Amino acid sequence: MAAVDRFYLLYREISRSCSFYIEALAIVGAWYTVRKCVSLAFDTYSMLRLHLIPKLGGQIDLVKQYGRWAVVTGSTDGIGKAYAEELAKRGVNIILISRNKEKLEAVSRSISETYKVETDFIVADFSKGREVYPAIKEALKDREIGILVNNVGMFYPYPDYFTNFSEDMLWDMININIASANMMMHIVLPGMVEKKKGAIVNVSSATCCQPTPMMTIYGASKTYLDYFSRALHYEYASKGIFVQSLTPFVIATKMAACSITTSGRSFFIPSAEEYASHAISTLGLSTRTTGYWKHAIKFTLGERLPEWTWAWFAMCFCRIVRKEALTCKVK
């Protein structure tokens, strides 16, 4: 019994001497919990504001807000075509830019007949570098461009190690994913500034969330576009220009058709049409968004992962996709 009493007295003495540290730890724990709760509440509110409320309320009059014409690059397939159709649904006239004249004619005619808007197209191969831009500038000079969607982009045939790519592939990636957006903005932005209204949508990628191995130059090109978009918005917001960076994960398009894992629709992989209908509702509300609420959940989690964890998962995923693509190639 005496031993028990001695232990109890010792425990009380230790507790008394450590009370300050216990209280300090309790305060730190409470602060951390509150901080995380506030962050979660803010993320939840932001998601609802971007992806739910616009669907319940009225749509923004894009023609009144930004202008009569929209230019969409890479617009004969996938996200570009779907986004052009969503703009046309809202009464915006469309100028399509892509490299295949036959596809451009077909998509232009389809949009015009379906949505009763004016359409036009410009044939341009952005992989050719600076030689294509004088013709684009000339074709757009008399148009009231209110919205520019820089969607054109290229991906690898499948994820791979950097040294396996040819020099032509690297230059095409730079010209199409980086230079095209810069030059298109340089062409249309002066007119927007003069009118004091306009919107620019740059389609980046969720690979800008953290360094993504086996997508090195693609991820770097999309990170460049993301940072450029955010900085440009700060430069021109006071002049009435809204610049948005879209950072989606995988979407069921031809660009993602290199493997079974990425080519089909699933809970987290929407069709281009489903994605575009969600993404366009965020225009004017957020300067940086995935454009799709399910992708927003993944992006939020991805940003909070340690870099090595993201890189490990990315390597595993890319190796699976690469293996599937190479297997299909052999067959």
C-alpha positions as CSV (number, residue, x, y, z in Angstrom):
1,M,0.0,0.0,0.0
2,A,2.9,2.4,0.8
3,A,4.4,1.7,-2.6
4,V,1.1,2.7,-4.2
5,D,0.9,5.9,-2.2
6,R,4.5,6.8,-3.2
7,F,3.7,6.2,-6.9
8,Y,0.6,8.4,-6.6
9,L,2.6,11.2,-4.9
10,L,5.3,11.0,-7.6
11,Y,2.7,11.1,-10.3
12,R,1.1,14.2,-8.8
13,E,4.5,15.9,-8.6
14,I,5.4,15.1,-12.2
15,S,1.9,16.3,-13.3
16,R,2.2,19.5,-11.4
17,S,5.7,20.3,-12.8
18,C,4.5,19.4,-16.4
19,S,1.2,21.2,-16.3
20,F,2.5,24.2,-18.2
21,Y,3.8,21.9,-21.1
22,I,0.5,20.0,-21.1
23,E,-1.5,23.2,-21.4
24,A,0.8,24.4,-24.1
25,L,0.4,21.2,-26.1
26,A,-3.4,21.4,-25.6
27,I,-3.4,24.9,-27.0
28,V,-1.2,23.9,-30.0
29,G,-3.5,20.9,-30.6
30,A,-6.6,23.0,-30.5
31,W,-5.1,25.6,-32.8
32,Y,-4.1,22.9,-35.3
33,T,-7.6,21.3,-35.2
34,V,-9.3,24.7,-35.7
35,R,-7.0,25.6,-38.5
36,K,-7.7,22.3,-40.3
37,C,-11.5,22.7,-39.7
38,V,-11.5,26.2,-41.1
39,S,-9.4,25.1,-44.1
40,L,-11.9,22.2,-44.7
41,A,-14.9,24.5,-44.4
42,F,-13.3,27.0,-46.8
43,D,-12.5,24.3,-49.4
44,T,-16.1,22.9,-49.0
45,Y,-17.6,26.4,-49.5
46,S,-15.4,27.1,-52.5
47,M,-16.4,23.8,-54.1
48,L,-20.1,24.5,-53.6
49,R,-19.7,28.1,-54.9
50,L,-18.0,26.9,-58.0
51,H,-19.7,23.7,-58.9
52,L,-23.2,23.6,-57.3
53,I,-24.5,27.2,-57.0
54,P,-23.9,28.1,-60.7
55,K,-25.9,25.0,-61.7
56,L,-28.8,26.1,-59.4
57,G,-28.8,29.8,-60.3
58,G,-29.0,31.7,-63.6
59,Q,-26.2,31.5,-66.2
60,I,-23.9,34.5,-66.8
61,D,-24.6,36.3,-70.1
62,L,-21.2,35.7,-71.6
63,V,-21.9,37.9,-74.6
64,K,-22.7,40.9,-72.4
65,Q,-20.0,40.1,-69.9
66,Y,-17.1,39.5,-72.4
67,G,-18.0,39.9,-76.0
68,R,-19.7,38.4,-79.1
69,W,-16.9,36.2,-80.4
70,A,-14.8,33.4,-78.8
71,V,-11.7,31.8,-80.2
72,V,-11.0,28.2,-79.3
73,T,-7.8,26.5,-80.3
74,G,-7.5,22.7,-80.7
75,S,-11.3,22.7,-81.3
76,T,-12.1,19.7,-83.5
77,D,-12.0,17.0,-80.8
78,G,-12.2,16.5,-77.1
79,I,-12.3,19.4,-74.6
80,G,-11.9,22.1,-77.3
81,K,-14.8,21.0,-79.3
82,A,-17.0,20.4,-76.2
83,Y,-16.1,23.8,-74.8
84,A,-16.9,25.5,-78.1
85,E,-20.3,23.9,-78.1
86,E,-21.0,25.1,-74.6
87,L,-20.1,28.6,-75.6
88,A,-22.3,28.4,-78.6
89,K,-25.2,27.2,-76.4
90,R,-24.8,30.5,-74.6
91,G,-25.1,32.5,-77.8
92,V,-21.4,33.2,-78.4
93,N,-20.1,33.2,-82.0
94,I,-17.2,30.8,-82.4
95,I,-13.9,30.9,-84.3
96,L,-12.3,27.5,-84.4
97,I,-8.5,27.0,-84.9
98,S,-7.0,23.7,-85.6
99,R,-4.8,22.0,-88.3
100,N,-7.3,19.7,-90.1
101,K,-9.4,21.7,-92.6
102,E,-12.0,18.9,-93.1
103,K,-12.6,18.5,-89.4
104,L,-12.8,22.3,-88.9
105,E,-15.4,22.6,-91.7
106,A,-17.5,19.8,-90.2
107,V,-17.4,21.1,-86.6
108,S,-18.0,24.7,-87.7
109,R,-21.1,23.7,-89.8
110,S,-22.4,21.5,-87.0
111,I,-22.1,24.2,-84.3
112,S,-23.7,26.8,-86.6
113,E,-26.7,24.6,-87.5
114,T,-27.2,23.2,-84.0
115,Y,-26.9,26.4,-82.0
116,K,-27.8,29.1,-84.5
117,V,-24.6,31.1,-84.0
118,E,-22.1,32.5,-86.5
119,T,-19.0,30.4,-86.9
120,D,-15.7,30.7,-88.7
121,F,-12.4,28.7,-88.7
122,I,-8.7,29.2,-89.2
123,V,-6.4,26.4,-90.3
124,A,-3.1,26.5,-88.3
125,D,-0.6,23.9,-87.3
126,F,0.9,25.2,-84.0
127,S,3.8,22.8,-84.2
128,K,5.2,25.0,-87.0
129,G,6.2,27.7,-84.6
130,R,6.1,31.4,-85.2
131,E,5.3,31.1,-88.9
132,V,1.6,30.5,-88.3
133,Y,0.8,33.6,-86.2
134,P,0.8,36.4,-88.8
135,A,-2.1,34.7,-90.7
136,I,-4.0,34.2,-87.4
137,K,-3.5,37.8,-86.4
138,E,-4.7,39.0,-89.8
139,A,-7.8,36.8,-89.7
140,L,-8.8,38.1,-86.2
141,K,-8.0,41.8,-86.6
142,D,-11.6,43.0,-87.3
143,R,-13.3,40.6,-84.8
144,E,-14.6,41.6,-81.4
145,I,-12.9,38.7,-79.5
146,G,-14.4,38.5,-76.0
147,I,-13.2,35.0,-75.0
148,L,-10.0,33.1,-75.8
149,V,-9.8,29.4,-75.0
150,N,-6.2,28.1,-75.3
151,N,-7.0,24.4,-75.4
152,V,-4.6,23.1,-78.0
153,G,-2.1,20.8,-76.5
154,M,-0.2,17.6,-77.1
155,F,0.7,14.6,-74.9
156,Y,3.1,11.7,-75.4
157,P,1.8,8.5,-77.1
158,Y,2.2,7.2,-73.5
159,P,4.1,8.2,-70.3
160,D,7.8,7.5,-70.7
161,Y,11.3,8.4,-69.5
162,F,12.6,11.7,-70.7
163,T,15.6,10.4,-72.7
164,N,13.2,8.2,-74.8
165,F,11.7,11.2,-76.5
166,S,12.9,12.5,-79.8
167,E,14.0,16.1,-80.3
168,D,11.1,16.7,-82.6
169,M,8.7,15.6,-79.8
170,L,10.3,18.0,-77.4
171,W,10.1,21.0,-79.8
172,D,6.5,20.1,-80.7
173,M,5.6,20.0,-77.0
174,I,7.1,23.5,-76.4
175,N,5.6,25.0,-79.6
176,I,2.1,23.6,-79.0
177,N,1.8,23.6,-75.2
178,I,3.6,26.8,-74.4
179,A,4.3,29.1,-77.3
180,S,0.8,28.8,-78.8
181,A,-0.9,30.1,-75.7
182,N,1.6,33.0,-75.3
183,M,1.2,34.1,-78.9
184,M,-2.6,33.8,-79.0
185,M,-2.9,35.9,-75.9
186,H,-0.4,38.4,-77.4
187,I,-2.7,38.7,-80.4
188,V,-6.1,39.1,-78.7
189,L,-5.3,40.8,-75.4
190,P,-4.8,44.3,-76.8
191,G,-8.3,44.3,-78.2
192,M,-9.7,43.1,-74.9
193,V,-7.8,45.8,-73.0
194,E,-9.2,48.4,-75.4
195,K,-12.8,47.3,-74.7
196,K,-12.0,46.9,-71.0
197,K,-13.6,43.4,-71.0
198,G,-12.6,39.9,-71.9
199,A,-11.8,36.4,-70.6
200,I,-8.9,34.0,-71.3
201,V,-9.2,30.3,-70.4
202,N,-5.9,28.4,-70.5
203,V,-6.3,24.6,-70.2
204,S,-3.4,23.5,-68.0
205,S,-3.4,20.1,-66.2
206,A,-3.4,18.6,-62.7
207,T,0.2,17.6,-63.3
208,C,1.0,21.2,-62.3
209,C,-0.1,20.2,-58.7
210,Q,3.3,18.6,-57.9
211,P,6.3,17.3,-59.9
212,T,5.1,14.3,-62.0
213,P,7.7,11.8,-63.1
214,M,7.3,10.2,-66.6
215,M,5.3,13.3,-67.6
216,T,8.3,15.6,-67.2
217,I,8.1,18.0,-70.1
218,Y,4.3,17.7,-70.4
219,G,3.9,18.5,-66.7
220,A,6.4,21.3,-66.9
221,S,4.7,22.9,-69.9
222,K,1.4,22.8,-68.1
223,T,2.9,24.2,-64.9
224,Y,4.3,27.1,-67.0
225,L,0.8,27.7,-68.4
226,D,-0.7,27.6,-64.9
227,Y,1.8,30.1,-63.4
228,F,1.6,32.4,-66.4
229,S,-2.2,32.5,-66.2
230,R,-2.3,33.4,-62.6
231,A,0.3,36.1,-63.0
232,L,-1.4,37.5,-66.1
233,H,-4.7,37.8,-64.2
234,Y,-3.0,40.0,-61.6
235,E,-1.6,42.2,-64.3
236,Y,-4.9,42.7,-66.2
237,A,-7.7,42.2,-63.7
238,S,-7.9,46.0,-63.1
239,K,-8.5,46.4,-66.9
240,G,-11.5,44.1,-66.9
241,I,-9.8,41.0,-68.1
242,F,-10.4,37.6,-66.4
243,V,-7.8,35.0,-66.8
244,Q,-8.5,31.4,-65.8
245,S,-6.2,28.4,-65.4
246,L,-8.1,25.1,-65.8
247,T,-6.2,22.1,-64.1
248,P,-8.2,19.0,-64.9
249,F,-7.1,15.4,-64.2
250,V,-7.7,12.7,-66.9
251,I,-10.7,13.2,-69.2
252,A,-12.0,10.6,-71.7
253,T,-10.6,12.0,-74.9
254,K,-8.3,10.8,-77.7
255,M,-5.3,12.3,-75.9
256,A,-6.0,9.9,-73.0
257,A,-6.7,6.9,-75.2
258,C,-3.2,5.3,-74.9
259,S,-4.4,2.7,-72.3
260,I,-7.5,1.0,-70.9
261,T,-6.9,2.7,-67.5
262,T,-7.4,6.2,-68.9
263,S,-9.5,5.8,-72.1
264,G,-12.9,4.9,-70.6
265,R,-15.3,7.0,-68.5
266,S,-15.5,6.3,-64.8
267,F,-16.4,8.1,-61.6
268,F,-13.4,10.3,-61.8
269,I,-13.0,10.4,-65.6
270,P,-15.7,12.4,-67.3
271,S,-16.4,12.7,-71.0
272,A,-15.3,15.9,-72.7
273,E,-18.9,17.1,-72.9
274,E,-19.6,16.5,-69.2
275,Y,-16.3,18.2,-68.2
276,A,-16.9,21.3,-70.5
277,S,-20.5,21.8,-69.1
278,H,-19.0,22.0,-65.6
279,A,-15.9,24.0,-66.5
280,I,-17.7,26.8,-68.3
281,S,-19.9,27.5,-65.3
282,T,-16.8,28.4,-63.3
283,L,-15.8,31.1,-65.8
284,G,-15.7,34.5,-64.0
285,L,-15.8,32.8,-60.6
286,S,-12.4,31.3,-60.1
287,T,-9.0,32.1,-61.6
288,R,-7.7,28.6,-60.9
289,T,-9.9,25.5,-60.8
290,T,-10.0,21.9,-62.0
291,G,-13.3,22.8,-63.6
292,Y,-15.0,19.7,-62.3
293,W,-16.0,18.9,-58.7
294,K,-14.7,15.4,-58.6
295,H,-11.3,16.5,-59.9
296,A,-11.4,19.3,-57.3
297,I,-11.5,16.7,-54.5
298,K,-8.5,14.9,-56.0
299,F,-6.5,18.1,-56.5
300,T,-7.1,19.3,-52.9
301,L,-5.9,15.9,-51.6
302,G,-2.9,16.0,-54.1
303,E,-1.7,19.4,-52.9
304,R,-1.6,18.1,-49.3
305,L,0.4,15.0,-50.1
306,P,4.2,15.0,-49.4
307,E,6.0,15.4,-52.7
308,W,7.6,12.0,-52.5
309,T,4.2,10.4,-52.0
310,W,2.7,12.1,-55.1
311,A,5.8,11.2,-57.1
312,W,5.6,7.5,-56.0
313,F,1.9,7.2,-56.9
314,A,2.6,9.0,-60.2
315,M,5.4,6.6,-61.1
316,C,3.2,3.6,-60.3
317,F,0.3,4.9,-62.4
318,C,2.4,6.0,-65.3
319,R,4.2,2.6,-65.4
320,I,0.8,0.9,-65.6
321,V,-0.3,3.1,-68.4
322,R,3.0,2.7,-70.3
323,K,2.8,-1.1,-70.0
324,E,-0.8,-1.1,-71.3
325,A,0.1,1.2,-74.2
326,L,3.1,-0.9,-75.2
327,T,1.1,-4.1,-75.0
328,C,-1.6,-2.6,-77.3
329,K,1.1,-1.4,-79.6
330,V,2.6,-4.9,-80.0
331,K,-0.9,-6.4,-80.6
